[in-house]
Every structure is written in structure tokens, then in C-alpha cells.
């Protein structure tokens, strides 16, 4: 996959994640389906943090060694941060080429760091977002929200 192909896929998946974030009932931001689960707010903040990591990788900055920013207090702030970081990631991707990107050092297992190729790291972050988006659909259903169509119809958005 080329960087250009990744950016095309990233933009499409970002839009789907944005739709899911906006479908979640903001008043339920502290919902935790289980004691070991993150709150919906913290789960949603994961998307922003992963976009921050993508941006660092695209700028050839280390992605480790800096504390992860704490989630903001409100759902609206998470949505604003998600919308703010996205154009920065797109701009950084457009201002570089895959040939100039450096390997990304990141955990590859428990207590073990390794090198990811830049495109593999970007794909890993996007795949993890897609995984967490699936979690957020479950949270949305539990919170009484309507689950939007993502890759096909949902019970709340049938295609018939």
C-alpha cells in the first residue's frame, strides 16, 4: 500500500468514525459497560490520541516518551479535538513521501519495543481505531443511542 492509498482509506474510515462519535449520546459519556472497561469518553479519546501518534509518525517525531494527554471533560471537547487533528494528519501526509519517513519505535508485545515501517504503523493505528469504533457501537447501543450504518445497514439505519 502506498502512502496515497493509505490516505484515501484513512479519510474514508475517519468519516465513518466521526459518524459513530456523533451518534453516541453525549450525556452518557461516563458509561462503563464493565468495571474493567474504559468510559465512553476515554474510549472516544483513544481516537484522538491515535491520530496524534499518526501525526508524529508523519512528522518523523518519536511517538513514545511523551505522556498521553488526558481526556477532556466533555464529549463535545473530544469531538472538537477529533475534528481538529484530522486535517493536520492529512496535511502532514500530503507534505511528505513514504521514502522520507523513518521507522517508528512502538510496543510490539508485552514489555517489548520494535520498529514498525511508517506505513505499517499508520495502518496499525487505523486498524486499532476501527476496532475501537466497533466497541463504541456497543456502547452506543447500551447508552440508548442509535447505531449508524458503517459498512452496511444497522438495526437503526436499515438500507431497505
C-alpha positions in Angstrom: 0.0 0.0 0.0 1.3 3.4 -0.9 1.0 6.5 1.4 -1.5 7.9 -1.1 -3.6 4.8 -0.9 -3.4 4.8 2.9 -4.6 8.5 3.0 -7.6 7.7 0.8 -8.6 4.8 3.1 -7.8 6.8 6.2 -10.1 9.7 5.1 -12.9 7.3 4.4 -12.6 5.5 7.7 -12.2 8.8 9.6 -15.6 9.9 8.3 -17.2 6.6 9.5 -15.6 7.0 12.9 -16.8 10.6 13.1 -20.4 9.5 12.3 -20.2 7.0 15.1 -18.8 9.5 17.6 -21.6 11.9 16.8 -24.2 9.1 17.2 -23.2 8.5 20.8 -25.4 10.2 23.4 -23.1 12.8 24.9 -24.9 12.7 28.2 -23.8 9.1 28.6 -20.1 9.9 28.3 -19.2 8.3 31.6 -20.8 5.0 30.7 -18.7 1.9 31.5 -20.2 -1.4 30.4 -17.9 -3.2 32.8 -15.7 -2.4 35.7 -12.6 -3.0 33.6 -13.9 -1.1 30.6 -12.9 2.4 29.8 -15.6 5.1 30.0 -17.1 6.0 26.6 -15.3 9.4 26.9 -11.9 7.7 27.4 -12.7 5.2 24.6 -13.5 8.1 22.3 -10.4 10.0 23.3 -8.4 7.0 22.1 -9.3 8.0 18.5 -7.7 11.4 19.1 -4.6 10.0 20.7 -4.1 7.6 17.8 -4.4 10.5 15.3 -1.8 12.4 17.4 0.5 9.4 17.1 -0.1 9.2 13.3 0.8 12.9 13.0 4.0 12.4 15.0 5.0 9.5 12.7 4.3 11.5 9.6 6.5 14.3 11.0 9.3 11.8 11.8 8.9 12.6 15.5 9.2 9.9 18.2 5.8 8.6 19.2 6.9 7.4 22.6 8.4 9.4 25.5 5.7 12.0 25.9 2.7 11.5 28.3 -0.6 10.7 26.7 -2.8 13.8 27.0 -5.6 13.3 29.5 -9.1 13.0 28.0 -11.0 16.3 28.2 -14.0 16.7 30.5 -16.8 16.7 27.9 -17.9 14.7 24.8 -18.0 18.0 22.8 -14.3 18.6 23.5 -13.5 15.1 22.3 -15.4 15.7 19.1 -13.7 19.1 18.6 -10.3 17.6 19.1 -11.1 14.7 16.7 -12.2 17.2 14.1 -9.1 19.4 14.7 -6.4 16.8 14.4 -7.7 15.2 11.2 -6.8 18.0 8.8 -3.3 18.1 10.4 -2.8 14.4 9.7 -3.9 14.9 6.1 -1.7 17.9 5.6 1.3 16.1 7.1 0.7 13.1 4.8 0.4 15.4 1.8 3.7 17.2 2.7 5.8 14.1 2.9 6.6 10.9 0.9 6.9 7.4 2.2 10.6 7.5 1.2 11.3 10.2 3.7 9.5 8.6 6.7 11.6 6.9 9.4 10.7 3.7 11.2 8.5 4.1 14.2 9.5 2.6 17.6 6.4 1.3 19.4 5.4 -1.6 21.5 5.3 -4.9 19.6 4.4 -7.1 22.7 4.4 -7.0 26.5 7.4 -5.1 27.6 9.0 -5.2 24.1 9.6 -2.3 21.7 10.3 -2.8 18.0 10.4 -0.9 14.7 7.4 -0.5 12.5 7.7 0.6 9.0 6.0 4.0 8.8 3.1 2.7 6.6 2.7 -0.4 8.9 2.5 1.9 11.9 -0.2 4.2 10.2 -2.1 1.1 9.2 -1.8 -0.3 12.8 -3.2 2.9 14.2 -6.1 3.0 11.8 -6.9 -0.7 12.4 -7.0 0.0 16.1 -9.4 2.9 15.5 -11.6 0.6 13.5 -11.5 -1.9 16.4 -12.4 0.7 19.0 -15.1 2.1 16.7 -16.7 -1.3 16.9 -16.5 -1.1 20.7 -18.1 2.3 20.6 -21.1 0.9 18.6 -21.8 -1.5 21.5 -21.5 1.4 24.0 -23.9 3.4 21.8 -26.5 0.7 21.9 -26.1 0.3 25.7 -26.4 4.1 26.1 -29.7 4.1 24.2 -28.3 5.7 21.1 -28.9 4.8 17.5 -26.1 2.8 15.8 -25.3 4.3 12.4 -24.6 2.4 9.3 -20.9 1.9 8.9 -20.2 -0.8 6.3 -23.8 -1.8 5.7 -27.1 -1.4 7.3 -27.6 -1.4 11.1 -30.8 -2.1 13.0 -31.2 1.7 13.4 -30.3 2.6 9.8 -31.6 -0.2 7.6 -31.0 0.1 3.9 -34.4 -1.1 2.9 
